[in-house]
Amino acid sequence: MAGFYENLRKYCLDKVWREDIQALSPLRRAGVRLARLLYNMVLEVTEGNLTLRAMSLVYTTLLSLVPLLAVSFSLLKAFGVHNQIEPMLNHFLAPLGEKGIEFSQRILGFVENVQVGVLGSLGLAFLIYTVVSLVQKIEEAFNFIWRIRQPRRFVRRFSDYMSVILVGPVLIFAALGITAAVMGTSVIQGLVAIEPFGALIRYLSRLLPYVLVCAAFTFVYIFIPNTKVHFSSALIGGLVAGILWESGGWAFAAFISSSGKYTAIYSGFAILIMFMIWLYVSWLILLLGAQVAYYHQHPTLLSTRRGEWRLGNEAQEQTAILAVLLIGYNFYHQQGWWSLDTLAQRMNMPSLSLQPILTILEKNGIISESGEDPPSYFPARDLETITLVSVVEAIRHVDSSPLAAIEQQPEQSQVGEIMRRVDGAISDALAQQTIKDLVLAQPGPEEG
């Protein structure tokens, strides 16, 4: 039976990944894309990368939760909306049942006991550091999902983090306050008394928490990663994460209410254990939504199975020449500079396959990146001095240090002579052709 199921699994996977999506009907195409997405999502979880990130965020949350709420409480108190913290915290901890309300009151008790005025400069700096570290951990997790190797620069990181920490809570609770005020106006109350408007308003008010949760997830997916995330992709990820979070809350609440053995096992630590588990589930859902947004923005990743994104040697050389050609073309015709995402979309390939190529070209002085965040790319020197030989050799000879064991072989002299002949043949074939020659051979912008 084990062999039968393994053969069935391989058949299904081959069937899914060998399908030509463009030749399918819209309904079947959507089904195949969904199957491929689910397959990749399962692999992301089972490989342990997302789960490790979620567990790391749980640890950071435990350290920074009280300082974060203390900073938010102090700021919201100035705007007179600090009373909204408790209802929102109760909603987040609702899956814990009655213990959630108790735990919420304990957390708020800790927050109220934090006296910022007596902390001193060092204590206040540590308070802010613990809060900033949480946002930094979230950015690192999102950059890992989006295959972004370069984090925000320090100045932008500090300004963006502080805006999220200080301005974010004010906007959220101000929106809640405005919504409550609008719902309490005489006009809305009059509409409630009129059917079917009353039923519609009551239905919309029940959907409001879901809308706010999905909107919060969408905002996080747009703002936190150090790359440009399309609103549509962030919205898709936010909707998936919001639905998973609300559904996960129901399932977790059902588990808590139906199982009383954890209290007998963990005694007084039971509430803390359940809180940590719920934190882990929440962070994992947030990361899964980010993964959905990433795949939605990069649909080419669903065209090949995971593990097949790595380019072969010949494909790397072709990619490098095309990338330098496109970068040089836009630079020569003053058409603007390419970023990693825009260049990957233009070349119809995953950005994680293109990024190593651009890194190699930059290290060899063929292209340079701007000081923007995220950076754009432009030629490192005049196009007429960038030869095709230099581009090809940059890819062929990356990490080309010979192994000591091979160097010691008596046949190495013959092998070395063969490789020198190969390099010479490539150089003769390209005949000192430059990137400028390729650019001029392309139709100009007015001709295209």
C-alpha positions, -999 to +999 in steps of 0.1 A: +000+000+000+029+024+008+043+019-027+008+024-043+003+057-025+039+069-033+033+061-070-001+078-069+015+109-053+042+110-080+016+106-107-005+135-093+025+158-089+038+150-124+003+156-138+000+189-120+035+202-130+035+190-166+003+207-175+006+236-200-013+262-181-018+284-212-035+256-230-061+250-203-095+265-198-097+294-172-113+271-146-088+243-150-060+268-151-071+283-118-073+248-104-038+238-115-024+271-101-041+265-068-028+229-066+008+242-073+004+269-047-008+245-021+020+221-029+046+249-025+030+261+007+030+226+022+067+223+014+074+257+030+059+245+062+072+210+062+108+222+055+107+241+087+117+275+076+084+292+083+079+274+115+113+284+128+106+320+120+072+318+137+088+304+169+114+331+168+087+357+166+069+341+196+100+345+217+105+381+206+068+389+212+070+376+248+099+400+254+084+430+237+046+427+243+045+447+275+069+474+263+049+476+230+016+480+248+032+505+272+044+527+244+011+524+226-008+531+258+012+562+265+007+575+230-030+566+228-037+582+262-027+616+247-054+611+221-080+599+245-085+565+228-065+543+252-096+526+265-098+508+231-067+487+239-085+463+263-114+453+238-089+447+210-066+426+233-096+407+244-106+400+208-071+388+200-071+365+231-107+353+226-097+318+214-083+312+249-118+315+263-123+328+299-086+324+305-080+349+277-098+376+295-079+369+327-046+369+308-056+402+291-062+418+325-028+406+337-010+421+307-028+454+311-019+454+347+017+451+338+013+479+313-003+502+338+025+495+363+052+506+337+062+541+347+081+556+318+091+587+338+112+567+363+129+544+338+157+569+330+174+573+297+189+539+296+157+522+307+137+541+281+163+532+254+160+495+263+122+498+262+122+512+227+148+487+216+127+457+226+098+472+207+119+479+176+134+444+177+099+429+172+094+449+140+129+440+129+122+403+134+090+406+113+110+424+085+136+397+085+110+370+083+092+388+054+125+395+036+133+357+038+099+349+023+104+375-005+140+364-011+153+398-002+189+396+010+194+433+017+175+448+047+165+484+050+193+509+057+196+519+093+182+554+089+151+543+069+147+513+092+145+535+123+121+560+107+098+533+093+098+513+125+090+543+146+062+553+123+047+518+126+050+518+163+038+553+170+015+562+141+000+528+135-019+523+168-032+559+166-046+553+131-061+519+140-079+531+172-089+564+155-106+543+128-124+522+154-135+553+172-148+570+140-166+538+130-182+536+165-192+572+163-207+569+128-227+538+139-241+557+168-254+587+148-291+593+146-290+587+108-276+552+111-299+544+140-328+555+119-317+533+090-314+504+114-351+507+122-359+504+085-358+470+068-339+457+048-314+484+057-313+473+094-305+437+085-278+449+061-262+472+086-262+445+113-246+421+088-220+446+078-212+454+115-205+417+120-182+416+091-163+447+103-138+428+125-130+406+095-125+436+073-102+453+099-081+421+103-077+416+066-069+454+062-043+451+089-026+421+073-027+438+039-010+469+053+017+448+070+024+429+037+028+462+018+048+481+043+072+456+061+090+438+032+120+457+018+106+456-017+076+469-037+046+448-030+017+452-053-016+461-036-035+433-053-009+407-041-009+421-006-047+421-006-049+385-017-024+376+011-044+397+036-077+380+027-062+345+030-045+354+063-075+371+077-098+341+069-072+316+083-068+337+114-105+339+121-110+302+113-080+293+134-095+313+163-127+293+161-108+260+159-084+269+188-113+280+209-131+247+203-099+229+212-096+248+245-132+243+255-132+206+247-100+197+264-095+204+301-065+181+306-039+208+298-049+225+331-042+193+350-009+189+333+005+224+333-014+237+364-008+274+367+014+276+336-015+264+314-026+298+304+009+308+295+014+277+274-019+282+256-010+319+250+023+309+234+006+283+212-019+308+200+009+333+194+027+307+173-004+299+153-010+336+147+025+343+135+025+312+113-007+324+097+008+359+091+038+343+074+016+320+053-003+350+041+029+367+031+039+336+012+006+337-007+012+373-016+047+365-028+035+337-051+007+359-064+031+387-073+056+362-089+033+337-108+063+325-128+074+306-096+043+284-102+054+274-137+082+251-125+085+228-095+105+240-065+141+230-068+140+237-106+144+275-102+182+273-102+196+281-136+221+259-153+254+271-166+243+280-201+211+296-188+231+317-164+253+330-192+222+339-213+205+355-184+236+376-176+239+389-212+202+397-215+202+415-181+232+436-190+217+443-225+184+455-209+202+476-183+225+491-209+196+498-233+176+517-208+207+536-197+217+545-232+183+556-243+175+573-209+145+551-203+150+548-165+168+522-144+157+486-137+150+473-103+153+436-094+115+431-096+109+451-128+138+434-145+126+400-134+091+407-147+105+420-180+126+388-184+097+366-172+117+348-146+117+345-108+136+373-090+154+347-068+169+332-100+180+366-113+193+381-081+225+359-079+233+368-115+231+406-107+252+401-076+280+384-097+278+411-123+281+438-097+311+421-080+329+420-114+323+458-120+299+453-149+268+469-133+263+490-101+233+496-079+219+529-068+216+541-032+179+538-033+160+513-011+154+489-029+182+496-054+181+501-091+208+489-115+229+508-141+261+501-160+292+505-139+312+520-168+309+530-204+289+506-225+317+505-251+341+492-225+319+463-213+327+434-236+306+403-240+337+383-230+338+400-196+301+392-190+304+356-199+337+351-180+321+367-149+295+339-149+319+311-160+346+318-135+325+327-104+339+308-074+364+291-098+392+285-073+406+250-082+404+223-057+438+213-042+431+177-049+426+184-086+457+206-087+478+177-075+468+154-103+495+146-129+469+152-157+461+187-145+485+204-170+466+188-199+432+197-184+444+233-178+455+236-214+421+224-226+403+250-205+427+278-218+418+267-253+381+269-245+385+304-230+405+314-261+378+301-284+351+320-266+371+352-267+378+348-305+341+340-312+329+371-295+356+392-311+357+420-286+320+427-292+306+451-266+273+457-249+270+490-268+271+470-301+242+450-289+223+481-277+227+498-311+216+467-329+182+469-311+154+492-324+153+525-306+124+536-284+109+556-312+111+526-335+097+501-310 
